[in-house]
Amino acid sequence: MVDPSPGHLSRGLAFERAGRYSEAADAYREAAQKDPSDPDVHLHLGLMLRELGRDEEANEAFRTALELHAEKV
């Protein structure tokens, strides 16, 4: 298992709270590359992509988050 990247996740959350959605999406994408098995990262990435009007990419991130969450329960 890859070590999670709390730094990228925290950075993404900070950008998200500041309304800097593009930068948040970039940080979440980096976090997803570091730990592709974390459903929360994919969920947040999807939310930011939706905010940016990138619905197709957002839906893919949401699907990934759901699949990963289902594997954990």
N, C-alpha and C positions, 0 to 999 in steps of 0.2 A: 504494500500500500504506500502511496505517495504521501509525504507529510503535507498536511493542509497549509495553506498560505494565509494565516490570519492577517498579515500585513496588507496584502492586496485586498482582502475582504474588508478590513477596517478602512482602507483608503477609499474603496468603492462606497462604503456607507457614508463616509465624510463628504465625498463628492455628491452623493445622492441627496443628503440633507441640505447641501448648499445649492441644490437645483442645477448642478453641473452634470447633466445626465450623460452626455457623450463621454466625459472623463470617467464617470462612474461605470459606464458600460465597458470601457477599456480596462479598468481595474478588475471588474468582475470577470472579464474574458481571461485576463492574466491569471486570476485565482482559479478559474476553471481549468486552465492548462496545467497549473501546479497540482490541483487535486480534482480531477474530472469526476470523482465519485461523490462529491458533496452536492446534494440536491439544493441546498440553500443558495449556493453560488449561482446555480443555473436559474433558480427562481428570481433572484435579484437581477441577473442579467436580462431575463425576459421582461421584467418590469421596466427596466431602463430602455430596452429596445422598443417597447410599446410606447413609452413617453416620446421617443424619437420618431415615431411613426413607421418603424421598421417591423410591421406586424408579422410578416412571414418568418423572419429571424426570431422574433419574440415567441411565436408559437412553437418553433423548434426547441428553444430553450425551455419553455414550459413543459413540453413533452418529455424532454430529457429529465427535468426535475421530477416529474411524476413517476417516470420509470425508475429512477434512482430511489425515490422515496418508497415505492412499492417493494423494491428489493430489500429495504432495511426493516420493513415491518413483518 
